[in-house]
């Protein structure tokens, strides 16, 4: 095992054991106090690695630091950003990470006491990692490689550059943010304190992949008010909010839902529908890569609500649409060198770069529209948001190599 592999392995095991699940629909930020535990660890560690301008914004739960330049003359900083929280979709406390060395290609026994196994037939992506060392859980929780594999790679890069002053590089600005998994979108990242004009987020699966496009995204909130009376005397009086909600949902195009779409196809996705005779609440997310089609989806949903209102009374149906993020490709196409450098860095590491529009969002999507263009480099974890999540140690080490290549490319720019 190389020194780099040993370093990223040790870091991921240490970070993963710190619970940092965020919480949806929380009224406070960060949405959970536990995220501050990892933030405090990273704050201390950045200082030991010789980083400058290390700062922990405890109120916002954002950690900053800079790997100082060793170049003479003008410096062109760039940034690296990863999120500290883990998904609330699956149990995240306690996390008991362990390493399976030299995976042999068969089923993996995660937990003998509970007979929890990761079957190779169920997870064909395992076949790509035969012979590699896999960081896993005991099958009772997620691992948190999303996004702690990225944090491990970034911190190992900082350590490597500190220990190898002969390797030229400019200033690299670092930030670790909360609540990405619940739509935090790095909203409290102080761009002036961060210090870079361009950056890369690190998030996502599949080593060697990158993203330069995301969905345009919005969330719709629909409130329906009915009128409840005894069903025996309801004729001409009752207005059933549950029935109205069902009518509205039936208006959505059947095949324009996540389970029927792929690639750049957009969709309507019903997150929840809580209803009874007197009241109904519906949440729907709207997604599309194409801005015009995205606006058309919002217009169509508004038309559905108006149609329902004409039948039952406009005062009974209320719609609120909140935009969440936009397709960062609109911004990144104005800065093509960011993606070109990323492709070159991946190729120099011996991998073939791959990209496809990301059917989701990243903090970089929001940051790009705040004036910080941010392509995304995949972290290399697998089966995220699952008890069967795993991270190949070699993938994390390869990402450190990609980041080193990226540093070299920025150091050579005029």
C-alpha positions as CSV (number, residue, x, y, z in Angstrom):
1,X,0.0,0.0,0.0
2,X,1.4,3.4,-1.0
3,X,1.8,6.3,1.5
4,X,-1.1,8.1,-0.2
5,X,-3.4,5.1,0.0
6,X,-2.6,4.6,3.7
7,X,-3.3,8.3,4.3
8,X,-6.7,8.5,2.6
9,X,-7.7,5.2,4.2
10,X,-6.9,6.4,7.7
11,X,-8.6,9.7,7.1
12,X,-11.8,8.2,5.8
13,X,-12.0,5.7,8.6
14,X,-11.6,8.5,11.1
15,X,-14.0,10.9,9.4
16,X,-16.7,8.3,8.7
17,X,-16.9,7.4,12.4
18,X,-18.0,10.9,13.2
19,X,-21.8,11.1,12.7
20,X,-22.8,14.1,10.6
21,X,-26.2,13.4,9.2
22,X,-28.1,16.6,8.1
23,X,-31.9,16.9,8.7
24,X,-34.5,17.8,6.1
25,X,-37.1,20.5,6.9
26,X,-35.1,21.9,9.9
27,X,-35.7,25.5,10.8
28,X,-32.1,26.0,11.9
29,X,-28.7,26.0,10.1
30,X,-26.7,23.9,10.2
31,X,-29.6,21.5,10.4
32,X,-27.8,19.3,12.9
33,X,-25.3,20.1,15.6
34,X,-23.3,16.9,15.0
35,X,-21.8,18.4,11.8
36,X,-19.9,20.8,14.0
37,X,-17.9,17.8,15.4
38,X,-16.3,17.1,12.1
39,X,-15.9,20.8,11.4
40,X,-13.9,21.2,14.6
41,X,-11.6,18.2,13.6
42,X,-11.0,19.7,10.2
43,X,-10.2,23.1,11.6
44,X,-7.5,21.6,13.9
45,X,-6.1,19.4,11.2
46,X,-5.8,22.2,8.6
47,X,-3.6,24.1,11.0
48,X,-1.3,21.1,11.6
49,X,-0.9,20.7,7.8
50,X,0.5,24.2,7.5
51,X,-2.5,25.8,5.9
52,X,-3.0,29.5,6.2
53,X,-6.1,31.7,6.9
54,X,-7.7,28.7,8.7
55,X,-11.0,29.8,10.0
56,X,-14.0,28.0,11.5
57,X,-17.3,29.9,11.2
58,X,-19.1,28.1,14.0
59,X,-22.5,29.8,13.4
60,X,-22.6,28.7,9.7
61,X,-20.5,25.6,10.3
62,X,-18.1,26.3,7.4
63,X,-14.4,25.6,7.6
64,X,-11.9,27.6,5.5
65,X,-8.2,27.3,4.8
66,X,-5.6,27.9,2.2
67,X,-2.7,25.8,0.9
68,X,-0.2,28.6,0.4
69,X,1.5,29.2,-2.9
70,X,5.1,28.3,-3.4
71,X,5.3,30.1,-6.8
72,X,7.2,33.3,-7.5
73,X,5.3,36.2,-9.0
74,X,1.6,36.4,-9.8
75,X,-0.7,33.8,-8.2
76,X,-4.0,32.5,-9.6
77,X,-5.8,30.7,-6.8
78,X,-8.4,28.1,-7.3
79,X,-10.6,26.4,-4.8
80,X,-11.8,22.9,-3.7
81,X,-15.1,22.4,-1.9
82,X,-16.6,19.4,-0.2
83,X,-19.6,18.9,2.1
84,X,-19.4,17.5,5.6
85,X,-22.9,16.2,6.1
86,X,-24.2,12.8,5.2
87,X,-27.6,11.8,3.9
88,X,-30.5,11.5,6.3
89,X,-32.0,8.7,4.1
90,X,-30.4,5.9,6.0
91,X,-29.2,5.4,9.6
92,X,-25.9,7.3,10.1
93,X,-25.1,6.7,13.7
94,X,-23.2,4.8,14.8
95,X,-21.0,4.2,11.7
96,X,-18.6,1.3,12.1
97,X,-16.3,1.5,9.1
98,X,-13.8,-1.3,8.2
99,X,-11.6,-2.2,5.3
100,X,-11.8,-5.3,3.2
101,X,-8.3,-5.8,1.7
102,X,-7.9,-7.3,-1.7
103,X,-11.5,-7.9,-2.6
104,X,-11.8,-11.3,-4.3
105,X,-14.9,-10.7,-6.4
106,X,-17.4,-12.6,-4.3
107,X,-20.2,-11.7,-1.9
108,X,-19.1,-9.6,1.1
109,X,-20.2,-10.5,4.6
110,X,-20.7,-7.2,6.3
111,X,-22.2,-8.3,9.6
112,X,-22.0,-11.9,10.7
113,X,-24.2,-11.4,13.8
114,X,-27.1,-10.1,11.6
115,X,-26.2,-12.0,8.5
116,X,-26.0,-8.9,6.3
117,X,-24.2,-9.6,3.0
118,X,-23.5,-7.5,0.0
119,X,-24.2,-9.9,-2.9
120,X,-22.1,-9.4,-6.0
121,X,-25.1,-10.4,-8.1
122,X,-27.1,-7.4,-6.6
123,X,-24.2,-4.9,-7.0
124,X,-22.5,-5.5,-10.4
125,X,-20.3,-2.4,-9.8
126,X,-18.3,-4.5,-7.3
127,X,-16.7,-6.3,-10.3
128,X,-14.7,-3.2,-11.2
129,X,-12.8,-3.3,-7.9
130,X,-11.5,-6.9,-7.7
131,X,-8.1,-6.8,-6.0
132,X,-8.7,-3.4,-4.4
133,X,-9.2,-2.4,-0.8
134,X,-12.8,-1.4,0.0
135,X,-13.9,0.7,3.0
136,X,-17.3,-0.6,4.1
137,X,-19.7,-0.5,7.0
138,X,-21.2,-3.3,9.1
139,X,-24.4,-3.1,7.1
140,X,-26.4,-1.2,9.7
141,X,-25.7,2.3,8.5
142,X,-24.4,4.3,5.6
143,X,-20.7,4.9,5.4
144,X,-20.6,8.6,4.6
145,X,-18.1,8.3,1.7
146,X,-20.6,10.9,0.3
147,X,-18.8,13.2,0.8
148,X,-16.1,12.2,3.3
149,X,-14.1,10.4,0.6
150,X,-13.7,13.9,-1.0
151,X,-12.6,15.4,2.3
152,X,-10.1,12.6,2.8
153,X,-8.6,13.3,-0.7
154,X,-8.5,17.1,-0.2
155,X,-6.8,16.8,3.2
156,X,-4.3,14.3,1.9
157,X,-3.5,16.7,-1.0
158,X,-2.8,19.4,1.7
159,X,-0.6,17.0,3.5
160,X,1.3,15.9,0.4
161,X,2.0,19.5,-0.8
162,X,3.1,20.4,2.7
163,X,5.6,17.5,2.8
164,X,6.8,18.1,-0.8
165,X,7.6,21.8,-1.2
166,X,9.5,21.1,-4.4
167,X,6.2,20.5,-6.2
168,X,5.1,23.9,-7.7
169,X,1.6,25.1,-7.0
170,X,-0.3,28.3,-6.5
171,X,-2.7,29.0,-3.7
172,X,-5.5,26.4,-3.2
173,X,-8.5,27.7,-1.3
174,X,-10.4,25.1,0.7
175,X,-13.8,25.0,2.2
176,X,-15.9,22.4,3.9
177,X,-19.6,23.1,4.1
178,X,-22.8,21.7,5.8
179,X,-26.2,20.5,4.7
180,X,-25.6,19.7,1.1
181,X,-27.7,16.6,1.3
182,X,-30.8,18.7,2.3
183,X,-30.4,21.5,-0.1
184,X,-28.0,23.8,1.8
185,X,-26.3,24.7,-1.4
186,X,-23.3,26.3,0.4
187,X,-25.5,29.3,1.1
188,X,-23.3,30.6,3.9
189,X,-20.0,30.2,2.1
190,X,-18.3,33.6,2.4
191,X,-16.8,34.1,-1.1
192,X,-14.6,36.9,0.0
193,X,-13.1,34.9,2.8
194,X,-12.8,31.8,0.5
195,X,-10.5,33.8,-1.7
196,X,-10.7,32.1,-5.1
197,X,-12.6,33.3,-8.2
198,X,-13.1,29.7,-9.5
199,X,-13.3,26.4,-7.8
200,X,-14.2,22.7,-8.1
201,X,-16.7,20.8,-5.9
202,X,-15.9,17.2,-5.2
203,X,-18.9,14.9,-4.9
204,X,-20.5,12.0,-6.7
205,X,-19.6,8.4,-7.7
206,X,-17.6,6.8,-10.5
207,X,-13.9,7.6,-10.5
208,X,-12.7,9.7,-13.4
209,X,-16.1,11.3,-14.0
210,X,-16.9,15.0,-13.9
211,X,-20.0,17.1,-14.2
212,X,-20.4,20.4,-16.0
213,X,-24.3,20.4,-16.2
214,X,-27.0,20.0,-13.6
215,X,-30.7,20.2,-13.6
216,X,-32.6,23.4,-13.2
217,X,-34.6,22.7,-10.1
218,X,-37.6,24.0,-8.2
219,X,-39.9,22.7,-5.5
220,X,-43.6,23.3,-5.6
221,X,-45.8,23.5,-2.5
222,X,-49.6,23.0,-3.0
223,X,-52.1,23.5,-0.3
224,X,-55.7,22.4,-0.7
225,X,-58.6,23.3,1.6
226,X,-61.8,21.1,1.6
227,X,-65.0,21.1,3.6
228,X,-65.8,18.1,5.8
229,X,-69.3,17.1,6.8
230,X,-71.0,13.8,7.7
231,X,-70.9,11.6,4.6
232,X,-74.5,10.7,5.1
233,X,-75.6,14.3,4.4
234,X,-72.7,15.3,2.3
235,X,-74.4,15.8,-1.1
236,X,-73.8,19.2,-2.5
237,X,-71.9,20.3,0.7
238,X,-68.7,18.3,1.1
239,X,-65.6,19.3,-0.7
240,X,-63.0,16.5,-0.4
241,X,-59.5,17.8,-0.3
242,X,-58.1,14.3,-0.7
243,X,-60.1,13.8,-3.9
244,X,-58.9,17.2,-5.2
245,X,-55.3,16.2,-4.5
246,X,-55.7,12.9,-6.4
247,X,-57.2,14.8,-9.4
248,X,-54.2,17.2,-9.4
249,X,-51.7,14.3,-9.3
250,X,-53.5,12.6,-12.2
251,X,-52.9,15.7,-14.3
252,X,-49.2,15.1,-14.2
253,X,-47.8,13.4,-17.3
254,X,-47.4,9.8,-16.4
255,X,-44.1,9.2,-18.2
256,X,-42.5,12.4,-17.1
257,X,-41.5,11.0,-13.7
258,X,-38.1,9.9,-12.4
259,X,-38.8,6.2,-12.8
260,X,-39.5,6.7,-16.5
261,X,-36.7,9.2,-17.5
262,X,-33.0,9.3,-18.1
263,X,-30.2,11.3,-19.6
264,X,-31.4,14.9,-20.1
265,X,-35.1,14.1,-19.7
266,X,-36.8,16.2,-17.1
267,X,-39.6,15.2,-14.7
268,X,-42.1,15.9,-12.1
269,X,-41.5,14.1,-8.8
270,X,-44.1,13.9,-6.1
271,X,-42.2,14.0,-2.8
272,X,-45.2,13.7,-0.6
273,X,-48.9,14.0,-0.4
274,X,-50.6,14.3,3.0
275,X,-54.4,14.5,2.8
276,X,-57.7,14.0,4.4
277,X,-61.2,15.3,3.6
278,X,-60.5,18.8,5.0
279,X,-56.9,19.5,4.0
280,X,-54.2,18.3,1.6
281,X,-50.6,19.3,1.2
282,X,-48.5,18.2,-1.8
283,X,-44.8,18.7,-2.5
284,X,-43.5,18.2,-6.0
285,X,-40.0,18.8,-7.4
286,X,-39.6,20.0,-10.9
287,X,-36.4,19.2,-12.9
288,X,-35.1,19.9,-16.4
289,X,-31.8,20.7,-18.0
290,X,-33.3,22.9,-20.6
291,X,-34.2,26.3,-19.2
292,X,-37.2,26.8,-21.5
293,X,-38.6,23.3,-20.7
294,X,-38.1,24.0,-17.0
295,X,-40.1,27.2,-17.3
296,X,-42.8,25.2,-19.2
297,X,-43.0,22.7,-16.4
298,X,-43.6,25.5,-13.9
299,X,-46.3,26.9,-16.2
300,X,-48.0,23.6,-16.7
301,X,-48.2,22.9,-12.9
302,X,-49.7,26.4,-12.5
303,X,-52.2,25.6,-15.1
304,X,-53.2,22.4,-13.3
305,X,-53.8,24.3,-10.1
306,X,-55.9,27.0,-11.9
307,X,-58.0,24.2,-13.5
308,X,-58.6,22.7,-10.1
309,X,-59.5,26.1,-8.7
310,X,-62.0,26.8,-11.5
311,X,-63.8,23.6,-10.6
312,X,-63.8,23.9,-6.8
313,X,-63.0,27.5,-6.0
314,X,-59.8,29.4,-6.4
315,X,-59.6,30.1,-2.7
316,X,-59.3,26.4,-2.0
317,X,-56.1,25.8,-4.0
318,X,-52.8,27.6,-3.4
319,X,-49.5,27.0,-5.2
320,X,-46.0,28.3,-4.2
321,X,-43.0,27.5,-6.4
322,X,-39.5,28.0,-5.0
323,X,-36.4,27.8,-7.3
324,X,-33.6,25.8,-5.8
325,X,-30.7,25.9,-8.3
326,X,-30.1,26.3,-12.0
327,X,-28.1,24.4,-14.6
328,X,-24.5,25.4,-13.9
329,X,-23.6,24.8,-17.5
330,X,-25.0,28.2,-18.3
331,X,-22.1,29.7,-16.3
332,X,-19.4,27.1,-17.0
333,X,-19.6,27.5,-20.8
334,X,-18.2,31.0,-20.3
335,X,-15.1,29.5,-18.5
336,X,-14.2,26.5,-20.7
337,X,-10.7,26.3,-19.3
338,X,-12.1,25.0,-16.0
339,X,-13.4,21.8,-17.6
340,X,-10.4,21.6,-20.0
341,X,-8.0,21.6,-17.0
342,X,-10.2,19.0,-15.3
343,X,-10.1,16.7,-18.3
344,X,-6.3,17.1,-18.6
345,X,-5.8,16.3,-14.9
346,X,-7.9,13.1,-15.2
347,X,-6.1,12.0,-18.4
348,X,-2.7,12.7,-16.9
349,X,-3.6,10.3,-14.0
350,X,-4.1,7.5,-16.6
351,X,-7.9,7.6,-16.6
352,X,-10.3,8.3,-19.4
353,X,-12.4,11.3,-18.4
354,X,-16.2,10.8,-18.7
355,X,-19.0,13.3,-18.3
356,X,-22.7,13.3,-18.5
357,X,-25.3,15.8,-17.3
358,X,-25.8,15.3,-13.6
359,X,-29.3,14.3,-12.8
360,X,-29.3,16.2,-9.5
361,X,-27.6,19.2,-8.1
362,X,-24.4,20.2,-6.4
363,X,-23.4,23.1,-4.2
364,X,-21.5,24.2,-7.3
365,X,-24.7,24.8,-9.2
366,X,-25.7,27.5,-6.7
367,X,-22.2,28.8,-6.3
368,X,-21.7,29.2,-10.0
369,X,-24.7,31.6,-10.1
370,X,-23.2,33.4,-7.1
371,X,-20.1,34.2,-9.2
372,X,-17.9,31.2,-8.3
373,X,-17.9,28.9,-11.3
374,X,-17.7,25.3,-10.0
375,X,-17.4,22.2,-12.1
376,X,-17.7,19.0,-10.1
377,X,-15.1,16.1,-9.9
378,X,-16.5,12.8,-8.8
379,X,-15.3,11.4,-5.5
380,X,-15.3,7.8,-6.5
381,X,-17.6,6.3,-3.9
382,X,-20.2,3.7,-4.8
383,X,-23.8,3.0,-3.6
384,X,-24.2,6.3,-1.9
385,X,-27.1,6.8,0.6
386,X,-27.2,3.1,1.2
387,X,-26.1,0.6,3.9
388,X,-24.1,-1.0,1.1
389,X,-22.1,2.1,0.3
390,X,-18.4,1.5,-0.2
391,X,-15.3,3.5,-1.1
392,X,-12.2,1.9,-2.9
393,X,-9.1,3.2,-1.2
394,X,-7.3,3.2,-4.6
395,X,-10.0,5.5,-6.0
396,X,-9.4,8.1,-3.2
397,X,-5.7,7.9,-3.8
398,X,-6.2,8.4,-7.6
399,X,-8.3,11.5,-6.8
400,X,-5.4,12.9,-4.9
401,X,-3.3,12.4,-8.0
402,X,-5.9,14.1,-10.1
403,X,-5.9,17.1,-7.7
404,X,-2.1,17.2,-7.8
405,X,-2.3,17.3,-11.6
406,X,-4.9,20.1,-11.4
407,X,-2.6,22.1,-9.1
408,X,0.2,21.7,-11.7
409,X,-2.0,22.9,-14.5
410,X,-3.0,26.0,-12.6
411,X,0.6,26.7,-11.7
412,X,1.6,26.7,-15.3
413,X,-1.1,29.1,-16.5
414,X,-0.1,32.6,-17.7
